[in-house]
């Protein structure tokens, strides 16, 4: 049985690593939403407070979870944001990059919620 997921998810990666085990994939999607997305929400105020060390820690911690959840399309932007934070770029430019990425993370959040519901009911 081939697993069919939303076209914007890296289905090839997910299938290669997790096979057709939809229960594991659902657990990973839920973990991404409850852990990584919640940590992501902490990032903006930390950047606004110019706490680059904490911001770097947050982004570094969540960076691998994008690939693990099949959201490899955002990995380059996450890596770029991490580089900007570690380089202590102007907070305004970091916040612009953060805002653009935030739009995409919110979009993927909705995709994952939809996939969780679909997979749990199939």
N, C-alpha and C positions, 0 to 999 in steps of 0.2 A: 504494500500500500504506500503510495506516495503522498507525503504531507503537502497540502495546499495551504499557503499562507498569503497574506496581503502582499501585493506586488512590490511594495516599497521596502519590505523586509528582505534580508539576505537569506532567502530560503535555502540556497545551496549550502551556505555555511551551517545553518541550523541543522539541516538534514545530515550533513557530513559528520557533525559533532554529536548530535542527539538522536539521529535516525528518525524513525517515525513515532517516537515516544512523546505523544502529545501531553501526557501528564507532566513530564519533565519540562517541556517547553512552557506549559502554563505556569509551573512553579517559577521558572526563570523570568517570565514576563511579570509575574506578580512581585517577585523580588526586585526587579528593576524599578517598578512603579513605587513600591513601598520604601526602598532604600535609596537608590540612585536619584530618582526624581525628587524625593524629599531633601536629600543633600544638595541637589542642584538649586532648590528654592532658597537655601541658606547662602548661596554664593553672592547674589547681588548686593545684599546689605554689607557683606564682608568687603567686597570691592569698594563700595561707597565709603567705607570707613578706612580705606587705604591699608587694610590688613593683608598685605600681599602674601605673607607666610601662610596664613590660614586659608586664603583663597587658593594658593598653590596646592595646599594639602587636600582641600576639598576636590578640586578638579582632578588631581592625580589619583585620588581614591576612586572616583567614579569612572574614570576614563576606560578601564577595561570592560566595564559592564555594558557599554554600548555594543561592542562586538558580540559579547556573550548573549545579548538579547536580540541579535540579528539586525542591529541598527548601525551597520558598518558604514553606511552613507554619511553619517555625522562624525565619524572618527577624525577625519582631517580637520574639521572645524573645531572639534574639542581639543585636538592637539595644538592647533594654532592659538586657541584661547589660553591654553596652558603656557605656551611660549611667551605670549604677551604678558601674562601675569608674572611669570618668573623673571622676565626682563624689566618688570616694574614700569611698563608703559604708562602713559597718562591714564588715570582712571576713566576719563571721558571716552577715550578710544577703546578701552577694555569693555566699558559698558555698552558701547555700540555693537561690538562683536558679540557680547553676551546677549543683547536684545535680539539680534538676528538668529542666534542659536536657540534662544528661548522659544521663538516662534516654531522652529522645527521640532524641538523637544515636546512642546505641547501637541503638535500634530501627531508625532509618534506615540505620545501618551494615549491619544484617542484610538489610534490604530491598535495598540496593544490591548486596550480595554475591549475593543471589538473582537479581537482574536481570542482573548480569554473567554469571553461569553460564547463565541461560536464553538471553540474547541471543547469547552465544558459541556455544551449541549449537543455535541455530535457523537 
